[in-house]
């Protein structure tokens, strides 16, 4: 595997980094304090081509590879988790899943405007009583003529008030459990659809997160993604894509913690010398650096498998599990390096700490990923190629 960054990727990295430095970081502390989410920022991301960076040009995207998406997510999370989350949900969970499972008609109708950033996509799996136990969902889809009638609710939905299209998982036959789930493209404009933001979050305060409600929502049969009964497969493949972006974002948070800590440690003095000269401070900074390098390699390995069109559930799980753990530890150590100042919002590390708590929970808790990796090691779990995989990337953006 070649993990060298191409000239095109270096240009992409600089573009996103400049955007973060100039348009996010100067305002981030205030946005976080106010719990402010500005939908116009989604259009700014779209104007830079960041809403469809790994979607083929024929479907309105930039046609870059999947590790380019990882670079975007790393740089955005260096600014704040909320912005990486927006791209993760829109591109990773929704658009990449449409690319993998959608018909040509669905791709033209929904993927193209999403890749261009004209429309925003989101994902609806989690419910108040269903998180790690996916089969506990209560949302149903009942076929009536040329429509499915959806009823239920979804919780902890990123972009709940902002997205135009939602990829919703519902039961079409509950007696079959996971084999009775199906996936649907649901438009916000449908009668019976409503959303409500969640208040009082610990972190990612400037992100739009909440619930969506489906009350007798009529969805055309043409909006069934895949076949009836494939919803669980589709949901899990979507998580493979989403987890990849979460892991890449965690790399950005580790880097933010490292940059903040090295800067502060070089300026702050105790006992007549910079605290950077104290070995226990160096130990924490060294751990951040190690976590950064190891996490990025795990992400790029998963990305290369995606580029080759190969199943990557195990590798993506490992990247998500470890990168998020490293990020949480880096945020904890960054506060320790800053001492009492780290406990206030005078420095960004307290925000990093609050933001680090969500990624170790969503898209598979660290406990779920621990079990998955043990099952792989013991031979209890083996992945087979899905009947539909993400298209491999051959190095030519026009031919992805």
DARAQUI-V175664 format. One record per backbone hydrogen bond with DSSP energy under -0.5 kcal/mol. NH is the residue of the N-H (numbers start at 0). CO is the residue of the C=O. If there is no record, write none. Layout:
# DARAQUI-V175664
nh: {NH NH}
co: {CO CO}
This chain:
# DARAQUI-V175664
nh: {2 9 10 11 12 13 14 15 16 17 18 19 20 21 22 23 23 24 26 27 28 30 31 32 33 34 34 35 38 40 41 42 43 44 45 46 47 47 48 49 51 54 56 58 59 60 61 62 62 63 68 69 70 71 72 73 74 75 76 77 78 78 79 82 83 84 85 86 87 88 89 90 91 91 92 93 94 95 97 98 99 100 101 106 107 108 109 110 111 113 114 115 116 116 117 118 121 123 126 129 133 135 136 139 140 141 142 143 146 147 148 149 149 150 151 153 154 156 157 158 159 159 161 162 163 164 165 166 167 167 168 169 170 171 172 175 176 178 179 180 181 182 183 184 185 185 187 189 192 193 195 197 206 208 209 210 211 212 213 214 214 215 216 217 218 218 220 222 223 224 224 225 225 229 230 231 233 234 235 236 237 238 239 240 241 242 243 244 245 246 247 248 249 250 251 252 253 254 255 256 257 258 259 260 261 262 263 264 265 266 266 267 269 272 274 275 276 277 281 282 283 284 285 286 287 288 289 290 291 292 293 294 295 296 297 298 299 300 301 302 303 304 305 306 307 308 309 315 316 317 318 319 320 321 322 323 324 325 326 327 328 329 330 331 332 333 334 335 336 337 338 338 340 341 342 343 346 346 349 350 351 352 353 354 355 356 356 357 358 359 360 361 365 368 369 370 371 372 373 374 375 376 377 378 378 379 380 392 393 396 398 399}
co: {0 5 6 7 8 9 10 11 12 13 14 15 16 17 18 18 19 19 23 23 24 26 27 28 29 30 31 30 36 37 38 38 39 40 41 42 43 44 45 44 48 51 396 55 56 55 51 51 54 52 64 65 66 67 68 69 70 71 72 73 74 75 75 79 79 80 81 82 83 84 85 86 86 87 87 88 89 90 93 94 95 96 97 102 103 104 105 105 106 109 110 111 112 113 112 112 164 166 129 126 131 132 133 150 170 148 140 146 143 218 141 147 216 139 213 211 125 209 155 207 156 207 158 158 119 119 185 121 165 183 123 181 138 179 179 172 173 175 176 177 169 224 167 222 165 183 163 186 189 212 210 208 203 206 156 195 153 193 151 191 212 213 149 215 147 216 145 219 220 182 222 100 223 226 180 177 229 230 231 232 233 234 235 236 237 238 239 240 241 242 243 244 245 246 247 248 249 250 251 252 253 254 255 256 257 258 259 260 261 262 263 263 272 269 267 264 273 274 277 278 279 280 281 282 283 284 285 286 287 288 289 290 291 292 293 294 295 296 297 298 299 300 301 302 303 305 304 311 312 313 314 315 316 317 318 319 320 321 322 323 324 325 326 327 328 329 330 331 332 333 334 335 337 338 339 340 340 343 346 347 347 348 349 350 351 352 353 354 354 355 357 357 359 364 365 366 367 368 369 370 371 372 373 374 375 374 374 306 391 394 395 396}
